[in-house]
């Protein structure tokens, strides 16, 4: 999976977590119970984790772009993609 594909996947899962959090928030507004509050807190935590992961990737976007560029050059010259990845902080 390329770095850009991984970033797109992380964006998709963050948006999905946001939707789930909104649904849990709606349920909490409709009926304030301990269970709904716990579900909302759990969804908020999941959203936070997804956004934190996406932020870690964005902090290293220049390294990711360089890796993508190197892979594109390798493909242009019919070479396999590089095994070594320069970006150290993404995918955590």
C-alpha positions in Angstrom: 0.0 0.0 0.0 1.5 3.4 -1.0 1.8 6.2 1.4 -0.9 8.2 -0.4 -3.2 5.3 -0.3 -2.6 4.8 3.4 -3.3 8.5 4.0 -6.5 8.3 2.0 -7.5 5.3 4.1 -6.8 7.2 7.3 -8.9 10.1 6.1 -11.7 7.7 5.3 -11.6 6.0 8.7 -11.5 9.4 10.4 -14.6 10.5 8.6 -16.3 7.3 9.4 -15.4 7.8 13.1 -16.7 11.3 12.9 -20.0 10.0 11.6 -20.3 7.4 14.4 -19.5 10.1 17.0 -22.2 12.3 15.6 -24.7 9.4 15.7 -23.7 8.7 19.4 -24.1 12.5 20.1 -27.6 12.5 18.6 -28.5 9.5 20.8 -27.2 11.2 23.8 -29.1 14.4 23.1 -32.3 12.4 22.6 -31.9 10.4 25.8 -29.3 11.2 28.4 -28.3 8.0 30.1 -25.1 6.5 31.4 -25.0 4.0 28.6 -25.4 6.7 25.9 -22.8 8.9 27.6 -20.4 6.0 27.7 -21.0 5.2 24.0 -20.5 8.9 23.1 -17.2 9.0 25.1 -16.0 5.8 23.4 -16.8 7.2 20.0 -15.0 10.5 20.8 -12.0 8.5 21.9 -12.0 6.5 18.6 -12.3 9.8 16.7 -9.4 11.3 18.6 -7.2 8.2 17.9 -8.0 8.4 14.2 -7.3 12.1 14.0 -4.0 11.6 16.0 -2.9 8.9 13.5 -3.7 11.2 10.6 -1.9 14.1 12.2 1.2 11.9 12.6 1.2 11.2 8.9 0.7 14.9 8.0 3.6 15.9 10.2 5.8 13.8 7.8 4.1 14.7 4.5 7.3 15.9 2.9 9.0 12.6 3.6 6.0 10.7 2.2 6.0 12.9 -0.9 9.7 12.2 -1.4 9.0 8.4 -1.1 6.2 8.6 -3.6 8.4 10.6 -6.0 11.2 8.0 -5.7 8.7 5.2 -6.4 7.4 7.0 -9.5 10.9 7.4 -10.8 11.5 3.7 -10.2 8.4 2.8 -12.1 9.4 5.1 -14.9 12.7 3.2 -15.3 11.0 -0.2 -14.7 12.7 -0.7 -11.3 10.9 -2.2 -8.3 9.8 0.2 -5.5 12.4 0.9 -2.9 12.2 -1.4 0.2 13.5 1.4 2.5 11.1 4.1 3.4 12.4 7.5 4.5 9.3 8.6 6.3 9.7 7.3 9.9 6.6 8.7 11.6 3.7 7.6 9.5 1.7 4.5 9.9 1.9 4.7 13.7 
